[in-house]
Amino acid sequence: MLILGVDTSTQHTSVALATEQGTVAALDLGGDRAAHELVVPALEQLLAWSGVALDRIGGVAVGIGPGLFTGLRVGVATAKGLAQARGLPIVGVASLDVLAFMHRHSRRLICPVLDAKRGEVFYGFYRPVPAGVARQTGHQAGTPEHLAADIHATGEDVLVVGAGGLVYRRTLEDVGSVEFGSGERAHPSAAAMVDLTIPRFLREDFDRVFDVEPIYLRRSDAEIAWDRRTGAR
């Protein structure tokens, strides 16, 4: 089964095509342009480079966050639109799950961290298991200081991975036995996401299209600004 993966939870838009035998093609784009400006051109380029016709795709995997509002919303909408238009099964995957899965061979407790902007991070804790990783906590949003306290409270050796961990490294590195992942694997990879979801597609454990929704964890800047304006009035 050929699966298309899409992740726009960060400014690094990532798309991939893969089967149970491995990755067919992948494209990761970062930079100043927002993910919502890149996702459709990235998909078109991926199909063109790989020589894969759209009618060969058997399913869609999409990163549902937590992540940045506009890019995440557009990426999820694009994946859902494609699934509906082509009658394809879809699976939504938390982006923190993908980051943790990318580091599943660690012997430490894994803490994926995404930069949530506004001085906050998205994070969770995962334990490596033979089949990949097992989530130990819910997805959380908080300050780097809050994260540092949570890492210290585990009392374990912790591997901090993701761009958020690198941004706030100084705050986190003195709270215990902490190791940091590399910048090369600091963003959710669509190729890893498809690898993670292939077993679900093979056993037909799909999501309903209308149930696939972004994980935001907090209100958008626009909502906060609106509350401030209405409060001022």
N, CA, C and O of each residue as an XYZ file, in Angstrom:
932
protein
N       0.846     -1.198      0.000
C       0.000      0.000      0.000
C       0.885      1.253      0.000
O       1.797      1.371      0.818
N       0.615      2.177     -0.909
C       1.381      3.412     -1.015
C       0.673      4.507     -0.208
O      -0.470      4.862     -0.498
N       1.365      5.035      0.805
C       0.778      6.020      1.708
C       1.439      7.376      1.509
O       2.661      7.474      1.399
N       0.621      8.419      1.464
C       1.101      9.794      1.388
C       1.059     10.391      2.785
O       0.028     10.332      3.455
N       2.178     10.970      3.233
C       2.250     11.610      4.537
C       2.418     13.108      4.409
O       3.162     13.580      3.549
N       1.727     13.870      5.267
C       1.794     15.332      5.256
C       1.922     15.832      6.684
O       1.109     15.481      7.539
N       2.943     16.653      6.953
C       3.050     17.280      8.273
C       3.407     18.760      8.108
O       4.413     19.107      7.489
N       2.560     19.621      8.676
C       2.799     21.072      8.632
C       2.682     21.672     10.030
O       2.309     22.835     10.179
N       2.999     20.878     11.056
C       2.849     21.354     12.431
C       3.896     22.391     12.807
O       3.705     23.141     13.764
N       5.006     22.444     12.066
C       6.042     23.446     12.296
C       6.269     24.220     11.001
O       5.549     24.024     10.022
N       7.270     25.096     10.999
C       7.592     25.828      9.778
C       8.312     24.945      8.767
O       8.592     25.383      7.651
N       8.609     23.722      9.142
C       9.242     22.777      8.233
C       8.178     21.861      7.646
O       7.839     20.840      8.244
N       7.657     22.213      6.496
C       6.686     21.372      5.812
C       7.360     20.078      5.367
O       8.454     20.095      4.803
N       6.696     18.965      5.625
C       7.270     17.662      5.306
C       6.217     16.802      4.629
O       5.100     16.668      5.129
N       6.578     16.216      3.481
C       5.688     15.311      2.765
C       6.487     14.080      2.356
O       7.696     14.161      2.141
N       5.806     12.937      2.250
C       6.521     11.708      1.907
C       5.570     10.701      1.288
O       4.361     10.737      1.519
N       6.136      9.805      0.500
C       5.446      8.634     -0.039
C       6.199      7.402      0.441
O       7.423      7.329      0.331
N       5.456      6.430      0.977
C       6.125      5.233      1.489
C       5.185      4.038      1.454
O       3.964      4.186      1.405
N       5.777      2.863      1.479
C       5.048      1.605      1.597
C       5.606      0.857      2.802
O       6.498      1.355      3.490
N       5.076     -0.345      3.057
C       5.608     -1.148      4.154
C       7.047     -1.576      3.911
O       7.724     -2.017      4.840
N       7.532     -1.450      2.660
C       8.924     -1.773      2.350
C       9.877     -0.599      2.597
O      11.094     -0.783      2.597
N       9.335      0.601      2.805
C      10.191      1.749      3.066
C       9.756      2.999      2.324
O       8.723      3.008      1.655
N      10.549      4.050      2.446
C      10.232      5.344      1.846
C      10.502      5.334      0.345
O      11.571      4.915     -0.100
N       9.540      5.791     -0.418
C       9.685      5.916     -1.867
C      10.279      7.274     -2.213
O      11.192      7.360     -3.034
N       9.770      8.337     -1.593
C      10.261      9.690     -1.819
C       9.835     10.562     -0.645
O       8.787     10.334     -0.040
N      10.655     11.565     -0.327
C      10.334     12.472      0.782
C      10.887     13.848      0.471
O      11.887     13.994     -0.231
N      10.217     14.849      1.007
C      10.620     16.239      0.779
C      10.369     17.024      2.065
O       9.248     17.070      2.571
N      11.424     17.637      2.582
C      11.325     18.460      3.782
C      11.741     19.879      3.435
O      12.845     20.109      2.941
N      10.855     20.824      3.694
C      11.104     22.224      3.356
C      11.009     23.090      4.615
O      10.026     23.025      5.354
N      12.027     23.888      4.844
C      12.010     24.820      5.963
C      12.338     26.210      5.472
O      12.602     26.419      4.288
N      12.319     27.165      6.397
C      12.652     28.529      6.019
C      11.650     29.532      6.533
O      10.870     29.243      7.440
N      11.677     30.720      5.945
C      10.840     31.814      6.420
C       9.397     31.715      5.936
O       8.495     32.274      6.560
N       9.173     31.014      4.838
C       7.809     30.921      4.318
C       6.979     30.003      5.206
O       7.471     28.979      5.678
N       5.745     30.365      5.427
C       4.856     29.589      6.282
C       4.493     28.274      5.604
O       4.494     28.169      4.378
N       4.182     27.272      6.428
C       3.880     25.940      5.914
C       2.689     25.951      4.973
O       2.658     25.184      4.011
N       1.702     26.810      5.234
C       0.515     26.794      4.386
C       0.813     27.286      2.974
O       0.036     27.033      2.053
N       1.940     27.992      2.795
C       2.326     28.434      1.459
C       3.082     27.344      0.704
O       3.271     27.444     -0.508
N       3.515     26.305      1.415
C       4.387     25.305      0.819
C       3.738     23.949      0.605
O       4.205     23.172     -0.227
N       2.678     23.648      1.334
C       2.198     22.267      1.357
C       1.718     21.785     -0.007
O       2.075     20.678     -0.411
N       0.931     22.562     -0.729
C       0.437     22.108     -2.034
C       1.571     22.024     -3.054
O       1.680     21.008     -3.740
N       2.434     23.060     -3.189
C       3.574     22.906     -4.100
C       4.479     21.734     -3.717
O       5.029     21.067     -4.594
N       4.638     21.476     -2.411
C       5.477     20.355     -1.978
C       4.873     19.024     -2.424
O       5.594     18.138     -2.883
N       3.561     18.882     -2.292
C       2.898     17.658     -2.728
C       3.030     17.471     -4.241
O       3.298     16.368     -4.718
N       2.841     18.548     -4.980
C       2.959     18.467     -6.442
C       4.378     18.085     -6.852
O       4.576     17.273     -7.755
N       5.373     18.687     -6.173
C       6.766     18.386     -6.490
C       7.114     16.946     -6.136
O       7.826     16.276     -6.883
N       6.613     16.468     -4.999
C       6.884     15.099     -4.569
C       6.360     14.093     -5.591
O       7.064     13.149     -5.949
N       5.135     14.288     -6.060
C       4.555     13.376     -7.045
C       5.309     13.434     -8.369
O       5.511     12.416     -9.032
N       5.726     14.659     -8.744
C       6.464     14.803     -9.998
C       7.827     14.117     -9.916
O       8.218     13.404    -10.840
N       8.541     14.326     -8.832
C       9.873     13.720     -8.666
C       9.802     12.200     -8.616
O      10.642     11.515     -9.199
N       8.809     11.680     -7.926
C       8.723     10.236     -7.728
C       8.093      9.526     -8.924
O       8.212      8.308     -9.055
N       7.421     10.282     -9.800
C       6.741      9.672    -10.930
C       5.517      8.868    -10.527
O       5.101      7.962    -11.249
N       4.942      9.193     -9.385
C       3.777      8.468     -8.869
C       2.506      9.227     -9.233
O       2.380     10.416     -8.938
N       1.579      8.546     -9.866
C       0.293      9.150    -10.192
C      -0.586      9.186     -8.953
O      -0.503      8.307     -8.094
N      -1.424     10.202     -8.868
C      -2.274     10.384     -7.701
C      -3.174      9.178     -7.453
O      -3.479      8.859     -6.304
N      -3.600      8.508     -8.519
C      -4.517      7.384     -8.344
C      -3.840      6.123     -7.799
O      -4.508      5.121     -7.544
N      -2.512      6.172     -7.620
C      -1.798      5.043     -7.025
C      -1.751      5.126     -5.495
O      -1.421      4.144     -4.831
N      -2.079      6.287     -4.942
C      -2.017      6.460     -3.492
C      -3.165      5.696     -2.832
O      -4.318      5.786     -3.256
N      -2.821      4.942     -1.783
C      -3.816      4.119     -1.123
C      -4.296      4.639      0.208
O      -5.233      4.087      0.786
N      -3.668      5.700      0.712
C      -4.080      6.256      1.992
C      -3.307      7.528      2.306
O      -2.292      7.822      1.675
N      -3.797      8.278      3.285
C      -3.188      9.560      3.669
C      -2.947      9.573      5.174
O      -3.856      9.303      5.958
N      -1.724      9.888      5.568
C      -1.383     10.101      6.972
C      -1.089     11.586      7.161
O      -0.406     12.189      6.332
N      -1.591     12.179      8.233
C      -1.408     13.616      8.426
C      -1.061     13.928      9.869
O      -1.642     13.366     10.797
N      -0.098     14.837     10.047
C       0.261     15.304     11.370
C      -0.789     16.276     11.886
O      -1.131     17.243     11.205
N      -1.303     16.025     13.089
C      -2.392     16.852     13.627
C      -1.937     17.741     14.781
O      -2.769     18.317     15.482
N      -0.626     17.859     14.984
C      -0.133     18.747     16.012
C       0.105     18.022     17.325
O       0.101     16.792     17.373
N       0.311     18.783     18.387
C       0.173     20.235     18.478
C       1.210     20.952     17.616
O       2.290     20.433     17.334
N       0.836     22.170     17.208
C       1.715     22.933     16.348
C       1.216     24.338     16.142
O       0.339     24.811     16.865
N       1.778     25.010     15.150
C       1.449     26.400     14.873
C       0.138     26.471     14.092
O      -0.083     25.668     13.186
N      -0.716     27.403     14.425
C      -2.117     27.405     14.013
C      -2.337     27.346     12.508
O      -2.933     26.391     12.010
N      -1.863     28.355     11.775
C      -2.241     28.465     10.370
C      -1.730     27.298      9.541
O      -2.491     26.675      8.801
N      -0.441     27.002      9.665
C       0.122     25.909      8.894
C      -0.522     24.584      9.224
O      -0.820     23.797      8.326
N      -0.742     24.324     10.510
C      -1.350     23.070     10.940
C      -2.762     22.923     10.378
O      -3.140     21.863      9.877
N      -3.527     23.998     10.469
C      -4.911     23.970      9.988
C      -4.958     23.696      8.486
O      -5.763     22.887      8.025
N      -4.100     24.366      7.730
C      -4.107     24.194      6.278
C      -3.613     22.803      5.885
O      -4.155     22.193      4.963
N      -2.598     22.301      6.570
C      -2.095     20.973      6.268
C      -3.133     19.897      6.511
O      -3.296     18.992      5.693
N      -3.841     19.988      7.638
C      -4.883     19.014      7.953
C      -6.030     19.121      6.948
O      -6.550     18.105      6.486
N      -6.422     20.345      6.612
C      -7.501     20.539      5.648
C      -7.115     19.978      4.277
O      -7.950     19.384      3.594
N      -5.863     20.161      3.876
C      -5.409     19.646      2.585
C      -5.469     18.121      2.555
O      -5.940     17.529      1.583
N      -4.993     17.495      3.620
C      -5.000     16.033      3.695
C      -6.429     15.491      3.721
O      -6.732     14.502      3.053
N      -7.300     16.134      4.488
C      -8.692     15.689      4.557
C      -9.401     15.872      3.225
O     -10.185     15.019      2.810
N      -9.123     16.996      2.551
C      -9.729     17.240      1.247
C      -9.316     16.194      0.234
O     -10.138     15.729     -0.557
N      -8.033     15.817      0.254
C      -7.540     14.799     -0.665
C      -8.185     13.443     -0.367
O      -8.590     12.723     -1.279
N      -8.272     13.107      0.925
C      -8.882     11.832      1.306
C     -10.347     11.761      0.876
O     -10.808     10.736      0.373
N     -11.068     12.857      1.080
C     -12.475     12.883      0.690
C     -12.647     12.823     -0.822
O     -13.478     12.070     -1.331
N     -11.864     13.616     -1.533
C     -12.005     13.690     -2.986
C     -11.657     12.368     -3.663
O     -12.274     12.000     -4.663
N     -10.673     11.652     -3.123
C     -10.217     10.410     -3.745
C     -10.793      9.163     -3.087
O     -10.537      8.047     -3.539
N     -11.574      9.346     -2.017
C     -12.138      8.202     -1.314
C     -11.078      7.365     -0.616
O     -11.160      6.136     -0.605
N     -10.061      8.039     -0.022
C      -8.932      7.341      0.591
C      -9.075      7.256      2.102
O      -9.632      8.166      2.717
N      -8.587      6.186      2.710
C      -8.553      6.133      4.172
C      -7.537      7.144      4.705
O      -6.569      7.478      4.022
N      -7.763      7.626      5.926
C      -6.893      8.633      6.514
C      -6.591      8.262      7.960
O      -7.423      7.686      8.660
N      -5.376      8.609      8.389
C      -4.961      8.410      9.775
C      -4.304      9.701     10.255
O      -3.366     10.193      9.628
N      -4.794     10.248     11.366
C      -4.182     11.430     11.965
C      -3.198     11.024     13.045
O      -3.461     10.113     13.830
N      -2.048     11.716     13.078
C      -0.975     11.351     14.000
C      -0.480     12.592     14.736
O      -0.208     13.622     14.120
N      -0.365     12.486     16.052
C       0.182     13.595     16.829
C       1.647     13.808     16.474
O       2.422     12.855     16.401
N       2.014     15.049     16.256
C       3.374     15.363     15.819
C       4.418     15.034     16.886
O       5.553     14.688     16.557
N       4.042     15.141     18.163
C       4.963     14.747     19.236
C       5.199     13.237     19.204
O       6.297     12.771     19.508
N       4.172     12.476     18.836
C       4.337     11.026     18.690
C       5.383     10.717     17.622
O       6.207      9.817     17.782
N       5.334     11.478     16.532
C       6.278     11.250     15.434
C       7.697     11.563     15.868
O       8.617     10.792     15.594
N       7.882     12.696     16.549
C       9.221     13.072     17.019
C       9.785     12.012     17.960
O      10.957     11.648     17.861
N       8.955     11.521     18.867
C       9.410     10.484     19.792
C       9.764      9.203     19.033
O      10.775      8.564     19.323
N       8.923      8.832     18.056
C       9.153      7.627     17.261
C      10.469      7.717     16.492
O      11.148      6.707     16.304
N      10.829      8.904     16.052
C      12.082      9.104     15.325
C      13.305      8.815     16.196
O      14.404      8.619     15.677
N      13.115      8.787     17.528
C      14.223      8.546     18.460
C      13.959      7.306     19.312
O      14.421      7.211     20.449
N      13.214      6.361     18.750
C      12.751      5.201     19.506
C      13.863      4.264     19.947
O      13.639      3.412     20.807
N      15.048      4.400     19.384
C      16.142      3.500     19.741
C      16.917      3.984     20.965
O      17.871      3.330     21.386
N      16.527      5.104     21.533
C      17.166      5.598     22.753
C      16.828      4.692     23.929
O      15.778      4.051     23.949
N      17.723      4.647     24.904
C      17.456      3.898     26.136
C      16.924      4.817     27.229
O      16.582      4.362     28.321
N      16.858      6.101     26.934
C      16.376      7.082     27.907
C      14.877      7.325     27.737
O      14.287      6.968     26.718
N      14.281      7.934     28.746
C      12.935      8.472     28.603
C      13.012      9.580     27.558
O      13.909     10.421     27.619
N      12.083      9.593     26.598
C      12.148     10.543     25.487
C      11.163     11.677     25.726
O      10.001     11.446     26.060
N      11.640     12.906     25.551
C      10.788     14.085     25.701
C      10.862     14.925     24.425
O      11.771     15.743     24.283
N       9.918     14.739     23.491
C       9.880     15.596     22.302
C       9.342     16.974     22.664
O       8.373     17.093     23.414
N       9.977     18.016     22.126
C       9.614     19.394     22.463
C       9.536     20.223     21.184
O      10.501     20.299     20.423
N       8.380     20.842     20.956
C       8.203     21.752     19.831
C       8.112     23.183     20.335
O       7.528     23.439     21.388
N       8.688     24.116     19.586
C       8.618     25.532     19.941
C       7.214     26.048     19.641
O       6.803     26.103     18.482
N       6.485     26.423     20.681
C       5.116     26.909     20.520
C       5.053     28.416     20.326
O       3.969     28.983     20.190
N       6.221     29.070     20.313
C       6.309     30.528     20.216
C       5.724     31.170     21.491
O       5.247     30.470     22.384
N       5.768     32.478     21.558
C       5.271     33.223     22.720
C       5.895     32.733     24.029
O       5.261     32.804     25.081
N       7.149     32.231     23.968
C       7.825     31.795     25.180
C       7.297     30.505     25.758
O       7.458     30.254     26.952
N       6.658     29.665     24.926
C       6.111     28.403     25.399
C       6.575     27.253     24.515
O       7.106     27.454     23.423
N       6.358     26.041     25.021
C       6.701     24.833     24.269
C       5.546     23.833     24.367
O       4.749     23.864     25.306
N       5.480     22.940     23.363
C       4.606     21.777     23.413
C       5.493     20.575     23.710
O       6.578     20.457     23.141
N       5.055     19.686     24.586
C       5.914     18.557     24.935
C       5.117     17.400     25.527
O       3.931     17.532     25.829
N       5.787     16.273     25.684
C       5.225     15.091     26.315
C       6.367     14.151     26.659
O       7.521     14.420     26.322
N       6.050     13.050     27.329
C       7.074     12.065     27.690
C       6.693     10.701     27.124
O       5.530     10.299     27.168
N       7.698      9.991     26.589
C       7.499      8.705     25.941
C       8.580      7.727     26.392
O       9.720      8.111     26.653
N       8.194      6.454     26.477
C       9.155      5.422     26.851
C       9.389      4.490     25.661
O       8.432      4.024     25.043
N      10.656      4.216     25.336
C      10.925      3.261     24.251
C      10.397      1.872     24.617
O      10.572      1.406     25.742
N       9.756      1.228     23.657
C       9.259     -0.137     23.814
C       9.640     -0.906     22.552
O       9.990     -0.293     21.543
N       9.580     -2.233     22.590
C      10.001     -3.010     21.412
C       9.303     -2.613     20.110
O       9.911     -2.692     19.043
N       8.050     -2.192     20.178
C       7.321     -1.848     18.955
C       7.501     -0.386     18.542
O       6.999      0.021     17.494
N       8.207      0.407     19.346
C       8.389      1.825     19.027
C       8.500      2.664     20.282
O       9.526      2.634     20.963
N       7.445      3.419     20.597
C       7.412      4.219     21.814
C       6.006      4.158     22.413
O       5.024      3.946     21.702
N       5.928      4.348     23.725
C       4.650      4.379     24.420
C       4.525      5.717     25.135
O       5.394      6.091     25.923
N       3.446      6.432     24.860
C       3.227      7.740     25.478
C       2.964      7.571     26.975
O       2.134      6.758     27.383
N       3.679      8.348     27.783
C       3.553      8.266     29.235
C       2.703      9.390     29.816
O       2.202      9.271     30.934
N       2.538     10.472     29.075
C       1.765     11.622     29.543
C       0.903     12.151     28.402
O       1.051     11.732     27.255
N       0.018     13.060     28.723
C      -0.712     13.764     27.683
C       0.163     14.810     27.026
O       1.260     15.100     27.502
N      -0.322     15.378     25.927
C       0.384     16.487     25.291
C       0.173     17.736     26.143
O      -0.933     18.001     26.614
N       1.240     18.490     26.332
C       1.177     19.639     27.222
C       1.740     20.892     26.559
O       2.582     20.814     25.664
N       1.265     22.032     27.009
C       1.806     23.328     26.606
C       2.205     24.061     27.879
O       1.446     24.087     28.848
N       3.384     24.652     27.878
C       3.824     25.362     29.068
C       5.103     26.121     28.818
O       5.643     26.100     27.712
N       5.583     26.785     29.833
C       6.839     27.525     29.718
C       8.018     26.560     29.774
O       7.872     25.439     30.261
N       9.174     26.975     29.286
C      10.362     26.129     29.416
C      10.673     25.795     30.874
O      11.166     24.707     31.171
N      10.386     26.726     31.783
C      10.621     26.474     33.206
C       9.705     25.361     33.727
O      10.120     24.526     34.531
N       8.463     25.366     33.260
C       7.531     24.301     33.631
C       8.027     22.957     33.107
O       7.991     21.956     33.823
N       8.483     22.936     31.878
C       9.040     21.716     31.302
C      10.253     21.246     32.097
O      10.387     20.057     32.388
N      11.134     22.178     32.448
C      12.327     21.827     33.225
C      11.934     21.164     34.543
O      12.557     20.185     34.955
N      10.911     21.688     35.200
C      10.445     21.108     36.459
C       9.893     19.702     36.238
O      10.114     18.814     37.061
N       9.179     19.495     35.137
C       8.627     18.177     34.840
C       9.738     17.168     34.536
O       9.653     16.009     34.943
N      10.779     17.607     33.820
C      11.918     16.731     33.544
C      12.596     16.333     34.852
O      12.914     15.163     35.064
N      12.812     17.298     35.715
C      13.458     17.032     37.004
C      12.623     16.054     37.833
O      13.169     15.190     38.519
N      11.303     16.194     37.766
C      10.411     15.358     38.569
C      10.427     13.897     38.129
O      10.078     13.022     38.922
N      10.823     13.605     36.887
C      10.859     12.212     36.439
C      11.914     11.407     37.188
O      11.752     10.205     37.395
N      12.993     12.070     37.595
C      14.084     11.375     38.265
C      14.807     10.389     37.369
O      15.489      9.490     37.861
N      14.666     10.543     36.052
C      15.259      9.612     35.094
C      16.202     10.330     34.132
O      16.222     11.557     34.041
N      16.980      9.520     33.421
C      17.758     10.046     32.307
C      16.781     10.373     31.181
O      15.963      9.536     30.800
N      16.869     11.586     30.653
C      15.890     12.045     29.664
C      16.603     12.498     28.392
O      17.602     13.215     28.445
N      16.070     12.067     27.250
C      16.528     12.551     25.951
C      15.534     13.588     25.466
O      14.384     13.261     25.174
N      15.971     14.839     25.379
C      15.122     15.927     24.892
C      15.370     16.091     23.395
O      16.502     16.320     22.970
N      14.308     15.973     22.600
C      14.450     16.056     21.147
C      13.491     17.108     20.602
O      12.466     17.407     21.215
N      13.832     17.657     19.455
C      12.958     18.639     18.827
C      13.505     20.055     18.929
O      14.339     20.368     19.779
N      13.003     20.901     18.027
C      13.496     22.277     17.938
C      13.253     23.067     19.218
O      14.066     23.915     19.586
N      12.134     22.795     19.906
C      11.854     23.518     21.139
C      12.893     23.263     22.203
O      13.248     24.170     22.956
N      13.389     22.038     22.276
C      14.435     21.719     23.239
C      15.733     22.441     22.935
O      16.451     22.849     23.849
N      16.040     22.602     21.648
C      17.271     23.303     21.270
C      17.152     24.798     21.530
O      18.122     25.434     21.939
N      15.968     25.365     21.295
C      15.763     26.794     21.540
C      15.954     27.127     23.015
O      16.535     28.160     23.348
N      15.468     26.255     23.904
C      15.522     26.529     25.343
C      16.511     25.617     26.058
O      16.308     25.246     27.215
N      17.571     25.265     25.366
C      18.554     24.325     25.914
C      19.145     24.820     27.233
O      19.310     24.030     28.163
N      19.460     26.089     27.329
C      20.083     26.607     28.551
C      19.181     26.432     29.768
O      19.661     26.213     30.880
N      17.881     26.531     29.551
C      16.933     26.377     30.653
C      16.814     24.924     31.084
O      16.542     24.641     32.251
N      17.016     24.000     30.144
C      16.750     22.591     30.397
C      17.972     21.778     30.769
O      17.831     20.724     31.388
N      19.162     22.225     30.417
C      20.324     21.346     30.520
C      20.833     21.140     31.940
O      21.641     20.239     32.166
N      20.391     21.940     32.904
C      20.891     21.815     34.270
C      19.897     21.187     35.237
O      20.080     21.269     36.452
N      18.835     20.554     34.706
C      17.794     20.049     35.610
C      17.976     18.574     35.956
O      17.160     18.021     36.694
N      19.008     17.928     35.452
C      19.218     16.519     35.742
C      20.064     15.877     34.665
O      20.866     16.546     34.013
N      19.888     14.595     34.481
C      20.636     13.865     33.463
C      19.916     14.007     32.128
O      19.122     13.150     31.739
N      20.208     15.106     31.434
C      19.511     15.432     30.191
C      20.483     15.359     29.020
O      21.589     15.896     29.080
N      20.060     14.693     27.967
C      20.802     14.642     26.709
C      19.921     15.268     25.634
O      18.697     15.157     25.699
N      20.526     15.925     24.646
C      19.752     16.614     23.612
C      19.947     15.941     22.252
O      21.055     15.540     21.894
N      18.854     15.828     21.510
C      18.917     15.293     20.160
C      19.540     16.291     19.203
O      19.744     17.454     19.550
N      19.840     15.833     18.000
C      20.503     16.685     17.013
C      19.513     17.599     16.303
O      18.312     17.332     16.261
N      20.047     18.681     15.748
C      19.228     19.599     14.969
C      18.752     18.994     13.661
O      17.785     19.480     13.074
N      19.415     17.939     13.193
C      19.046     17.317     11.929
C      17.713     16.575     12.018
O      17.047     16.362     11.005
N      17.328     16.183     13.234
C      16.049     15.486     13.424
C      15.209     16.227     14.467
O      14.663     15.628     15.394
N      15.124     17.532     14.289
C      14.446     18.382     15.269
C      13.006     18.709     14.893
O      12.313     19.406     15.635
N      12.552     18.209     13.742
C      11.183     18.480     13.286
C      10.512     17.172     12.888
O      11.185     16.248     12.430
N       9.202     17.080     13.056
C       8.497     15.860     12.653
C       8.723     15.559     11.178
O       8.624     16.450     10.334
N       9.021     14.322     10.876
C       9.273     13.891      9.507
C       8.072     13.127      8.970
O       7.580     12.197      9.608
N       7.604     13.526      7.791
C       6.481     12.816      7.177
C       6.849     11.374      6.861
O       5.995     10.489      6.925
N       8.107     11.126      6.522
C       8.552      9.758      6.241
C       8.443      8.895      7.495
O       7.971      7.760      7.432
N       8.882      9.435      8.638
C       8.765      8.696      9.897
C       7.301      8.514     10.280
O       6.925      7.474     10.820
N       6.470      9.526     10.002
C       5.049      9.431     10.317
C       4.392      8.295      9.537
O       3.598      7.538     10.095
N       4.717      8.172      8.251
C       4.146      7.080      7.464
C       4.633      5.738      8.003
O       3.855      4.789      8.097
N       5.911      5.655      8.357
C       6.459      4.435      8.933
C       5.693      4.047     10.199
O       5.412      2.872     10.435
N       5.363      5.050     11.002
C       4.618      4.825     12.242
C       3.186      4.347     11.973
O       2.642      3.541     12.728
N       2.581      4.853     10.889
C       1.166      4.558     10.634
C       0.913      3.349      9.735
O      -0.217      2.867      9.666
N       1.926      2.856      9.053
C       1.750      1.720      8.142
C       1.016      0.548      8.822
O       0.104     -0.016      8.217
N       1.383      0.163     10.054
C       0.643     -0.949     10.684
C      -0.853     -0.667     10.819
O      -1.669     -1.579     10.680
N      -1.220      0.592     11.089
C      -2.638      0.927     11.194
C      -3.341      0.789      9.847
O      -4.468      0.298      9.777
N      -2.681      1.218      8.789
C      -3.289      1.075      7.460
C      -3.443     -0.403      7.086
O      -4.456     -0.793      6.506
N      -2.451     -1.216      7.413
C      -2.506     -2.626      7.043
C      -3.617     -3.368      7.785
O      -4.212     -4.300      7.244
N      -3.897     -2.958      9.018
C      -4.991     -3.617      9.746
C      -6.310     -2.846      9.629
O      -7.287     -3.148     10.313
N      -6.310     -1.832      8.735
C      -7.510     -1.042      8.418
C      -8.064     -0.319      9.651
O      -9.275     -0.205      9.838
N      -7.149      0.158     10.475
C      -7.520      0.941     11.656
C      -7.494      2.418     11.276
O      -6.599      3.155     11.690
N      -8.477      2.847     10.488
C      -8.502      4.194      9.950
C      -9.263      5.139     10.887
O     -10.014      4.702     11.760
N      -9.052      6.437     10.683
C      -9.872      7.456     11.336
C     -11.004      7.861     10.389
O     -10.876      7.736      9.171
N     -12.089      8.336     10.945
C     -13.112      8.954     10.114
C     -12.625     10.352      9.737
O     -12.064     11.066     10.569
N     -12.837     10.731      8.503
C     -12.323     12.013      8.023
C     -12.756     13.165      8.923
O     -11.955     14.046      9.235
N     -14.018     13.161      9.341
C     -14.531     14.281     10.125
C     -13.992     14.288     11.557
O     -14.135     15.283     12.268
N     -13.374     13.182     11.982
C     -12.799     13.121     13.320
C     -11.352     13.609     13.356
O     -10.802     13.829     14.435
N     -10.737     13.779     12.198
C      -9.344     14.228     12.137
C      -9.309     15.741     12.300
O      -9.658     16.475     11.375
N      -8.897     16.203     13.451
C      -8.861     17.632     13.758
C      -7.518     18.002     14.379
O      -6.905     17.181     15.061
N      -7.053     19.235     14.148
C      -5.791     19.668     14.740
C      -5.846     19.701     16.265
O      -6.885     19.986     16.860
N      -4.697     19.401     16.887
C      -4.526     19.553     18.323
C      -3.872     20.918     18.550
O      -2.728     21.131     18.147
N      -4.580     21.829     19.182
C      -4.039     23.174     19.372
C      -3.457     23.396     20.770
O      -2.418     24.045     20.895
N      -4.084     22.887     21.808
C      -3.672     23.009     23.208
C      -3.843     24.402     23.794
O      -3.880     24.559     25.014
N      -3.947     25.401     22.950
C      -4.144     26.758     23.460
C      -4.863     27.581     22.402
O      -5.019     27.158     21.257
N      -5.294     28.762     22.812
C      -6.000     29.641     21.874
C      -5.014     30.315     20.916
O      -3.827     30.457     21.211
N      -5.541     30.721     19.770
C      -4.712     31.386     18.773
C      -4.430     32.829     19.177
O      -5.106     33.389     20.040
N      -3.428     33.416     18.544
C      -3.109     34.830     18.781
C      -4.298     35.716     18.444
O      -4.546     36.714     19.120
N      -5.039     35.349     17.388
C      -6.196     36.155     16.987
C      -7.266     36.154     18.070
O      -7.883     37.186     18.337
N      -7.490     34.986     18.704
C      -8.490     34.907     19.769
C      -8.070     35.716     20.987
O      -8.896     36.377     21.617
N      -6.788     35.662     21.316
C      -6.291     36.431     22.451
C      -6.404     37.929     22.184
O      -6.801     38.701     23.057
N      -6.046     38.326     20.960
C      -6.144     39.743     20.596
C      -7.595     40.222     20.640
O      -7.867     41.345     21.066
N      -8.524     39.374     20.200
C      -9.946     39.729     20.222
C     -10.416     39.933     21.653
O     -11.123     40.900     21.936
N     -10.037     39.039     22.560
C     -10.424     39.172     23.952
C      -9.879     40.463     24.560
O     -10.548     41.122     25.356
N      -8.660     40.806     24.172
C      -8.072     42.040     24.698
C      -8.832     43.269     24.199
O      -9.072     44.218     24.946
N      -9.206     43.229     22.913
C      -9.940     44.371     22.354
C     -11.313     44.494     22.992
O     -11.735     45.588     23.367
N     -12.013     43.363     23.116
C     -13.352     43.423     23.714
C     -13.298     43.789     25.181
O     -14.197     44.456     25.693
N     -12.224     43.347     25.874
C     -12.067     43.708     27.275
C     -11.795     45.189     27.450
O     -12.270     45.814     28.398
N     -11.018     45.747     26.515
C     -10.713     47.176     26.589
C     -11.954     48.022     26.397
O     -12.073     49.114     26.953
N     -12.898     47.492     25.582
C     -14.125     48.259     25.342
C     -15.018     48.262     26.569
O     -16.094     48.859     26.547
